[in-house]
Amino acid sequence: MADRLPFDDMVVVLPGIGGSVLKSVDGPVWEPSIGMAGALLRDRHDVLARLAGDPGELDDPEYRDGVVATELIGTPVAVPGIASLNQYRPLRRALNEAFELVVGDPAAQDGAPANYFEFPYDWRRANQVSAVALKRFVDRELAKWRGSQLDSSAKVVFVCHSMGGLVAKYYLDVLGGWRDCRSLITYGTPFRGSPKALGVLANGLRRFGIDFSALTEVLRGFTSVYQLLPRYPVVRQRQGEPLVRISELATGFGGLDLSRARAAYEDFHRAMDPERSSHQGRRLDQLVRLRPIVGYGQKTLQSAEIGPGGLEVSATALSANPGVRALGTGDGTVPAVSAVPIELSDDGPWWWENGKHATIHTTANTLTSLVKTLTLGTAGLGDLQGPQRQEWETRAAPAEVTLDVRVDEITPVGEPLTIDCVLSDPGVTEPPALTIPEHVSTERTETSEGYRYRVHGLSAGTHEITVDWAGCSVSDVVEVC
């Protein structure tokens, strides 16, 4: 790798919810390589009990239950009802092949100075707890790295997927981490929350006509899941009335604990707003380079309505900016409007990616963009470009033609997997092409919206599927269990 570029700053990668392996002395608590999600859906009480822990204690930063986040996941996984995630090897490989990085072990407190770390965290716990752990880690490792360099001006570059971006942003905004950070790069981070989480908390997890009540109660016990609730007006209580925030509801619905929802908004999300942050009213993007990668083009839950049957979550788009069609979509999990930080509401830069939440951090487009961003945005060169606007921070426009791939994140063994493919350009006549790295039988039929694949014979486990159509390529992760 003689052509790798020098890199003076310290890179820290944070995964999304479910993206860290969790272990205890009693055995694995969350280890996707052994089919953990399938065990949860089969109501394995030992697995559910270990994962649940003690919800009343998990929010205490000083609480120790013997569970340790050991590493980032090495295989794709689904957190049923919440999100699917691809593993992080492609991201690791892209960064280490492009730059001269010294790989460190975040668990080794006395390790040698390093400037590439993957930071696993206990994603069951409140994001504030994970942010405190992140601060301790950065304070320790950045000091060592700076001490090993001739130039002691190194800062941290955070590369975050999904909820990992919320952990990093709380560290920056509330715990003062902005002083030591150069860039925050996020992939599908729900800065404003996700209505998908609202659906699970209020109505529970139901798949294949089965209510997974035990798993639902485990998920409801995690404050981190409550912190994924939308912070913006998202619920319509009656026809003709304006949308309201979840925190403004008079009563909860189903299993939604309204007091915990309000705490997630006030104590977590609002704490990161400029007027309450540690940077005293200054916007974070004036202090740290923010680069959100926003998934779009996928049918994504956007809003909720109170109907005769209770709270109904749907893909009905909000009218935030009807002139930008992409803002009414998302990555299948996080709405596009939510993947943009509050600070960048009226202006970029952000990068659009026609992709799915599970794989948005592993596509060729986003990895190439990441390398370019870090190449042009490292210490020194960025200073020559001025603090407020750098040339590398160009705001890419959404593509005119987008591909929407609709597939359930989990499917039973022995049942066909259904994949719906919808192209935004109805004039394209050739059909899509499906790629699955396993020998299976497929059948393709035309539908009113596009094409449907039915895949037979998928083995138990996680699978990455890719659809190519009219110059678009979209991948997703599914779990057969």
C-alpha positions as CSV (number, residue, x, y, z in Angstrom):
1,M,0.0,0.0,0.0
2,A,2.8,2.4,-0.9
3,D,0.4,4.9,-2.4
4,R,-1.6,5.5,0.8
5,L,-1.9,9.1,1.8
6,P,-0.7,10.4,5.2
7,F,-3.4,11.2,7.7
8,D,-2.7,13.4,10.7
9,D,-6.1,13.3,12.5
10,M,-7.7,10.5,14.4
11,V,-10.6,8.5,12.8
12,V,-13.3,7.0,15.0
13,V,-16.0,4.8,13.5
14,L,-19.3,4.5,15.4
15,P,-21.9,1.8,14.3
16,G,-25.6,2.0,14.4
17,I,-28.1,0.4,16.8
18,G,-27.3,-3.3,16.9
19,G,-24.0,-2.7,15.2
20,S,-21.8,-3.6,18.3
21,V,-21.2,-7.1,19.5
22,L,-22.2,-7.4,23.2
23,K,-20.8,-10.1,25.5
24,S,-20.9,-11.1,29.2
25,V,-19.3,-13.8,31.3
26,D,-22.5,-15.8,30.9
27,G,-22.2,-15.8,27.1
28,P,-23.1,-13.7,24.1
29,V,-25.7,-11.0,24.6
30,W,-25.8,-9.8,21.0
31,E,-23.6,-11.6,18.4
32,P,-25.2,-11.7,14.9
33,S,-22.8,-14.4,13.7
34,I,-24.7,-17.0,15.7
35,G,-28.2,-16.0,14.4
36,M,-29.1,-13.8,17.3
37,A,-32.0,-12.0,15.6
38,G,-33.6,-15.4,14.7
39,A,-33.3,-16.5,18.3
40,L,-35.1,-13.3,19.4
41,L,-38.0,-13.9,17.0
42,R,-38.3,-17.5,18.2
43,D,-38.8,-16.2,21.8
44,R,-35.7,-17.8,23.2
45,H,-36.2,-16.6,26.8
46,D,-32.6,-17.0,27.8
47,V,-31.5,-14.8,24.8
48,L,-34.2,-12.2,25.5
49,A,-33.4,-12.0,29.2
50,R,-29.7,-11.4,28.6
51,L,-30.4,-8.7,26.0
52,A,-33.1,-7.0,28.2
53,G,-30.8,-6.6,31.2
54,D,-32.2,-4.3,33.9
55,P,-33.9,-1.4,32.0
56,G,-34.1,0.5,35.3
57,E,-30.3,0.6,35.6
58,L,-29.1,0.8,32.0
59,D,-29.5,4.6,32.0
60,D,-27.1,5.1,34.9
61,P,-23.5,5.8,33.5
62,E,-22.0,4.2,36.7
63,Y,-24.1,1.0,36.4
64,R,-22.0,-2.1,35.5
65,D,-23.9,-5.3,34.5
66,G,-20.9,-7.2,33.1
67,V,-22.0,-6.6,29.5
68,V,-19.1,-5.4,27.3
69,A,-19.3,-4.0,23.8
70,T,-16.3,-5.8,22.2
71,E,-16.3,-5.0,18.5
72,L,-18.3,-4.0,15.5
73,I,-20.5,-6.7,13.9
74,G,-18.8,-8.9,11.4
75,T,-22.0,-10.0,9.6
76,P,-25.1,-8.2,8.5
77,V,-28.0,-8.3,11.0
78,A,-31.6,-7.2,11.5
79,V,-32.8,-5.6,14.7
80,P,-36.4,-6.6,14.1
81,G,-38.7,-3.7,13.8
82,I,-36.0,-1.1,14.1
83,A,-33.3,-1.4,11.4
84,S,-31.1,-3.7,9.4
85,L,-27.4,-3.2,9.2
86,N,-24.6,-4.4,6.9
87,Q,-21.3,-5.2,8.5
88,Y,-18.5,-2.5,8.5
89,R,-15.6,-4.3,6.7
90,P,-16.0,-2.4,3.4
91,L,-15.8,0.9,5.3
92,R,-12.7,-0.3,7.3
93,R,-11.1,-1.5,4.1
94,A,-11.7,1.7,2.1
95,L,-10.2,3.9,4.8
96,N,-7.2,1.8,5.5
97,E,-6.4,1.3,1.9
98,A,-6.6,5.0,1.2
99,F,-4.7,6.4,4.2
100,E,-1.7,5.6,6.4
101,L,-3.7,4.8,9.5
102,V,-2.4,3.2,12.7
103,V,-5.1,0.8,13.9
104,G,-5.8,0.8,17.6
105,D,-7.8,-1.2,20.1
106,P,-10.3,0.9,22.0
107,A,-10.3,-1.6,24.9
108,A,-6.5,-1.3,25.4
109,Q,-6.2,1.6,27.8
110,D,-2.4,1.3,27.7
111,G,-2.1,0.7,24.0
112,A,0.3,2.4,21.6
113,P,-0.7,5.7,20.0
114,A,-3.1,5.1,17.0
115,N,-5.3,7.1,14.8
116,Y,-7.9,4.6,13.6
117,F,-10.5,3.2,16.0
118,E,-13.8,1.4,15.8
119,F,-15.8,2.3,18.9
120,P,-18.3,-0.3,19.9
121,Y,-20.9,0.7,22.5
122,D,-23.7,-0.8,24.4
123,W,-26.6,0.3,22.2
124,R,-29.2,-0.8,24.7
125,R,-28.3,2.0,27.0
126,A,-29.2,5.7,26.7
127,N,-27.2,7.5,24.1
128,Q,-26.0,9.9,26.9
129,V,-24.3,6.9,28.6
130,S,-22.6,5.9,25.4
131,A,-21.5,9.5,24.8
132,V,-19.9,9.7,28.2
133,A,-17.9,6.5,27.4
134,L,-17.0,8.0,24.0
135,K,-15.6,11.2,25.8
136,R,-13.5,9.1,28.1
137,F,-12.1,7.2,25.2
138,V,-11.4,10.2,23.0
139,D,-9.8,12.1,25.8
140,R,-7.4,9.2,26.4
141,E,-6.5,8.3,22.9
142,L,-6.4,11.7,21.3
143,A,-3.9,12.8,23.9
144,K,-1.7,9.8,23.1
145,W,-1.9,10.4,19.4
146,R,-1.1,14.1,19.7
147,G,1.9,13.3,22.0
148,S,3.3,11.0,19.3
149,Q,3.2,13.6,16.5
150,L,5.5,16.5,15.8
151,D,2.3,18.6,15.1
152,S,0.0,18.3,18.1
153,S,-3.0,19.9,16.4
154,A,-4.6,16.6,15.4
155,K,-8.4,16.4,16.0
156,V,-11.0,13.6,15.7
157,V,-12.9,12.7,12.5
158,F,-16.1,10.8,13.3
159,V,-17.5,8.5,10.7
160,C,-20.9,7.3,12.0
161,H,-23.7,5.1,10.8
162,S,-27.3,5.4,12.0
163,M,-27.6,5.9,15.7
164,G,-23.9,6.2,16.1
165,G,-24.2,9.7,14.8
166,L,-26.5,10.6,17.7
167,V,-23.9,9.4,20.2
168,A,-21.2,11.4,18.6
169,K,-23.3,14.5,18.3
170,Y,-24.3,14.5,21.9
171,Y,-20.6,14.2,22.8
172,L,-19.9,17.2,20.5
173,D,-22.8,19.4,21.6
174,V,-23.3,18.6,25.3
175,L,-20.0,17.2,26.5
176,G,-17.8,19.8,24.8
177,G,-16.3,17.4,22.2
178,W,-16.5,20.1,19.5
179,R,-13.2,21.5,20.8
180,D,-11.4,18.3,19.7
181,C,-13.4,17.4,16.5
182,R,-12.7,18.3,12.9
183,S,-15.5,16.5,11.1
184,L,-18.7,14.6,11.8
185,I,-19.6,12.4,8.8
186,T,-22.9,10.5,9.1
187,Y,-24.7,7.9,7.1
188,G,-28.4,7.7,7.7
189,T,-28.3,9.2,11.2
190,P,-31.8,10.0,12.5
191,F,-31.0,13.4,13.8
192,R,-34.8,14.2,14.0
193,G,-35.9,10.6,14.8
194,S,-37.6,7.8,12.9
195,P,-41.4,7.1,12.7
196,K,-40.5,3.5,12.4
197,A,-39.5,3.5,16.1
198,L,-42.8,5.1,16.9
199,G,-44.7,2.2,15.3
200,V,-42.8,-0.4,17.3
201,L,-43.1,1.4,20.6
202,A,-46.8,2.2,20.2
203,N,-48.1,-0.9,18.3
204,G,-45.5,-3.6,19.0
205,L,-43.7,-5.8,16.6
206,R,-45.8,-8.0,14.3
207,R,-44.6,-10.0,11.4
208,F,-46.0,-13.0,9.4
209,G,-49.3,-12.6,11.3
210,I,-47.5,-13.1,14.6
211,D,-47.2,-10.7,17.6
212,F,-43.7,-10.9,18.9
213,S,-44.8,-9.5,22.3
214,A,-41.7,-10.7,24.3
215,L,-39.3,-9.0,21.9
216,T,-41.5,-5.9,21.8
217,E,-41.2,-5.5,25.6
218,V,-37.4,-5.9,25.4
219,L,-37.2,-3.1,22.8
220,R,-39.6,-0.9,24.8
221,G,-37.2,-1.2,27.8
222,F,-34.4,0.5,25.9
223,T,-34.1,4.3,26.3
224,S,-32.0,4.3,23.2
225,V,-35.1,3.2,21.2
226,Y,-37.2,6.0,22.7
227,Q,-34.4,8.4,21.6
228,L,-35.1,7.3,18.0
229,L,-38.6,8.8,18.2
230,P,-39.3,11.8,15.9
231,R,-38.6,15.1,17.5
232,Y,-40.6,17.1,14.9
233,P,-44.4,17.4,14.5
234,V,-45.3,14.0,13.1
235,V,-48.7,13.0,14.5
236,R,-52.1,14.2,13.2
237,Q,-54.7,13.8,15.9
238,R,-57.7,14.7,13.8
239,Q,-58.4,15.4,10.2
240,G,-57.7,19.1,9.3
241,E,-55.6,19.7,12.4
242,P,-51.9,20.5,12.2
243,L,-49.3,17.9,13.1
244,V,-48.1,17.8,16.7
245,R,-44.9,16.5,18.3
246,I,-45.1,13.2,20.3
247,S,-44.2,15.2,23.4
248,E,-47.3,17.3,22.9
249,L,-49.7,14.4,23.0
250,A,-52.1,14.4,25.9
251,T,-52.1,10.6,26.2
252,G,-49.9,7.7,25.0
253,F,-51.1,5.1,22.6
254,G,-50.6,1.3,22.9
255,G,-47.3,0.6,24.6
256,L,-45.9,4.1,24.1
257,D,-44.7,5.5,27.5
258,L,-45.4,9.2,27.0
259,S,-43.2,10.3,29.9
260,R,-40.2,8.5,28.4
261,A,-40.9,10.0,25.0
262,R,-41.0,13.5,26.5
263,A,-37.7,12.8,28.3
264,A,-36.1,11.6,25.1
265,Y,-37.1,14.9,23.5
266,E,-36.3,17.3,26.3
267,D,-33.3,15.6,27.9
268,F,-31.6,14.3,24.8
269,H,-32.6,16.0,21.5
270,R,-33.2,19.5,22.9
271,A,-30.0,19.3,24.9
272,M,-28.1,19.3,21.5
273,D,-29.8,22.4,20.2
274,P,-27.5,25.5,19.9
275,E,-29.2,27.5,22.6
276,R,-28.7,24.7,25.2
277,S,-25.4,23.3,24.0
278,S,-21.9,23.6,25.4
279,H,-20.9,25.9,22.5
280,Q,-23.2,28.7,23.9
281,G,-25.5,29.5,21.1
282,R,-23.1,29.0,18.2
283,R,-24.1,26.5,15.6
284,L,-22.1,23.3,15.5
285,D,-21.5,23.6,11.8
286,Q,-19.5,26.8,12.5
287,L,-17.2,24.8,14.7
288,V,-17.1,21.4,13.2
289,R,-17.4,20.2,9.6
290,L,-20.8,18.4,9.2
291,R,-21.2,16.0,6.3
292,P,-24.5,14.1,6.4
293,I,-25.1,11.4,3.8
294,V,-28.9,11.3,3.3
295,G,-30.6,8.2,1.9
296,Y,-33.5,8.9,-0.4
297,G,-35.7,7.3,-3.0
298,Q,-37.0,4.5,-0.8
299,K,-40.5,4.2,0.6
300,T,-40.1,5.3,4.2
301,L,-42.5,5.8,7.1
302,Q,-43.0,9.5,7.5
303,S,-45.9,10.4,9.7
304,A,-48.6,9.1,12.0
305,E,-52.4,9.6,12.4
306,I,-54.7,8.7,15.2
307,G,-57.5,6.6,13.8
308,P,-60.3,4.3,15.1
309,G,-57.7,1.6,15.6
310,G,-55.2,3.7,17.4
311,L,-52.0,5.2,16.1
312,E,-51.3,4.4,12.5
313,V,-47.9,5.1,11.1
314,S,-47.6,5.6,7.3
315,A,-45.4,6.7,4.4
316,T,-47.6,9.8,3.9
317,A,-45.0,12.6,3.4
318,L,-44.8,15.7,5.4
319,S,-45.1,19.0,3.5
320,A,-41.8,20.4,4.7
321,N,-40.5,21.2,1.2
322,P,-42.8,19.8,-1.5
323,G,-40.5,21.3,-4.2
324,V,-37.9,18.7,-3.3
325,R,-39.5,15.3,-4.0
326,A,-36.6,13.4,-2.3
327,L,-37.5,14.9,1.1
328,G,-40.7,12.9,1.0
329,T,-38.7,9.6,0.8
330,G,-35.8,8.2,2.8
331,D,-33.6,5.2,3.1
332,G,-36.4,2.8,4.1
333,T,-35.8,3.4,7.8
334,V,-34.8,7.1,8.3
335,P,-36.8,9.8,6.4
336,A,-34.6,12.1,4.4
337,V,-35.7,15.1,6.4
338,S,-34.5,13.4,9.6
339,A,-31.0,12.5,8.2
340,V,-30.2,16.3,8.0
341,P,-28.8,17.8,11.2
342,I,-30.8,20.7,12.7
343,E,-27.9,23.1,11.9
344,L,-28.2,22.4,8.2
345,S,-31.9,22.7,7.9
346,D,-31.8,25.7,5.5
347,D,-28.5,25.1,3.7
348,G,-26.1,22.3,3.0
349,P,-23.8,20.7,2.6
350,W,-25.2,17.3,2.5
351,W,-24.8,14.4,0.1
352,W,-27.8,12.5,-1.4
353,E,-27.5,8.7,-1.8
354,N,-30.2,6.6,-3.5
355,G,-29.8,3.7,-1.1
356,K,-31.0,1.7,1.8
357,H,-30.3,2.3,5.5
358,A,-28.6,-1.1,6.0
359,T,-26.0,-0.5,3.3
360,I,-25.7,3.2,2.9
361,H,-22.3,3.2,4.5
362,T,-21.0,0.4,2.2
363,T,-21.9,1.5,-1.3
364,A,-19.2,2.4,-3.8
365,N,-20.6,5.9,-4.2
366,T,-20.5,6.7,-0.5
367,L,-17.1,5.1,0.1
368,T,-15.5,7.0,-2.8
369,S,-17.1,10.3,-1.5
370,L,-15.8,9.5,2.0
371,V,-12.2,9.1,0.8
372,K,-12.4,12.3,-1.3
373,T,-13.8,14.2,1.6
374,L,-11.0,13.1,4.0
375,T,-8.4,13.6,1.3
376,L,-9.3,17.3,0.8
377,G,-10.5,18.0,4.3
378,T,-7.6,17.0,6.5
379,A,-5.6,19.4,8.7
380,G,-3.8,22.1,6.8
381,L,-5.6,22.0,3.5
382,G,-8.9,22.8,5.1
383,D,-7.4,25.8,6.8
384,L,-6.4,27.2,3.4
385,Q,-10.0,26.9,2.2
386,G,-11.5,29.0,5.0
387,P,-13.5,27.9,8.1
388,Q,-17.0,28.3,6.8
389,R,-17.2,26.7,3.4
390,Q,-14.8,24.3,1.8
391,E,-14.8,23.4,-1.9
392,W,-15.1,19.7,-1.1
393,E,-18.4,20.4,0.6
394,T,-20.4,20.6,-2.5
395,R,-24.1,20.0,-2.1
396,A,-25.0,17.2,-4.5
397,A,-28.5,17.2,-6.0
398,P,-30.8,14.1,-6.0
399,A,-30.7,12.1,-9.2
400,E,-33.6,12.5,-11.5
401,V,-34.1,8.7,-11.7
402,T,-34.2,6.7,-8.5
403,L,-34.8,3.0,-7.6
404,D,-36.9,2.0,-4.7
405,V,-36.3,-1.5,-3.4
406,R,-39.0,-2.8,-1.0
407,V,-38.3,-5.9,1.0
408,D,-39.1,-7.0,4.5
409,E,-36.0,-7.1,6.8
410,I,-37.0,-10.5,8.1
411,T,-38.7,-13.5,6.5
412,P,-39.4,-17.1,7.7
413,V,-37.4,-20.0,6.5
414,G,-39.2,-21.9,3.8
415,E,-41.2,-18.9,2.7
416,P,-40.4,-17.0,-0.5
417,L,-38.8,-13.7,-0.2
418,T,-40.7,-10.9,-2.0
419,I,-38.8,-8.0,-3.4
420,D,-40.6,-5.1,-5.1
421,C,-38.7,-2.8,-7.5
422,V,-40.1,0.6,-8.4
423,L,-38.3,3.0,-10.7
424,S,-39.2,6.7,-10.7
425,D,-39.0,6.8,-14.5
426,P,-42.0,4.9,-16.0
427,G,-40.5,5.2,-19.5
428,V,-37.8,2.6,-18.9
429,T,-38.8,-0.6,-20.5
430,E,-36.1,-3.1,-19.6
431,P,-36.6,-5.0,-16.4
432,P,-34.4,-4.9,-13.3
433,A,-31.6,-7.4,-12.5
434,L,-31.4,-9.1,-9.1
435,T,-28.2,-10.4,-7.6
436,I,-28.1,-12.7,-4.5
437,P,-24.8,-14.4,-3.5
438,E,-26.5,-17.8,-3.1
439,H,-27.9,-20.4,-5.5
440,V,-31.7,-19.9,-5.4
441,S,-34.6,-19.9,-7.8
442,T,-36.3,-16.7,-8.7
443,E,-39.4,-15.6,-10.5
444,R,-40.1,-12.1,-11.8
445,T,-43.5,-10.6,-12.6
446,E,-44.6,-7.2,-13.7
447,T,-46.7,-5.1,-11.3
448,S,-48.6,-1.8,-11.6
449,E,-45.6,0.0,-10.0
450,G,-42.7,-1.9,-11.5
451,Y,-41.5,-5.5,-11.0
452,R,-41.7,-8.1,-8.3
453,Y,-39.2,-10.9,-7.5
454,R,-40.0,-13.9,-5.5
455,V,-37.0,-15.8,-4.3
456,H,-37.2,-19.4,-3.2
457,G,-34.7,-21.5,-1.3
458,L,-32.8,-18.9,0.7
459,S,-31.0,-20.6,3.6
460,A,-31.3,-19.4,7.2
461,G,-29.1,-16.4,8.0
462,T,-28.5,-12.9,6.6
463,H,-28.3,-12.1,2.9
464,E,-27.3,-9.0,1.0
465,I,-29.5,-8.5,-2.1
466,T,-28.7,-6.1,-4.9
467,V,-31.0,-4.7,-7.6
468,D,-29.6,-3.0,-10.7
469,W,-32.0,-1.0,-13.0
470,A,-31.6,1.8,-15.4
471,G,-28.2,2.9,-14.1
472,C,-29.3,2.7,-10.4
473,S,-28.0,0.1,-8.0
474,V,-29.5,-0.5,-4.6
475,S,-28.6,-3.1,-2.0
476,D,-30.3,-4.2,1.2
477,V,-29.9,-6.8,3.9
478,V,-32.5,-9.4,4.8
479,E,-32.6,-12.0,7.5
480,V,-34.1,-15.5,7.0
481,C,-35.0,-17.1,10.3
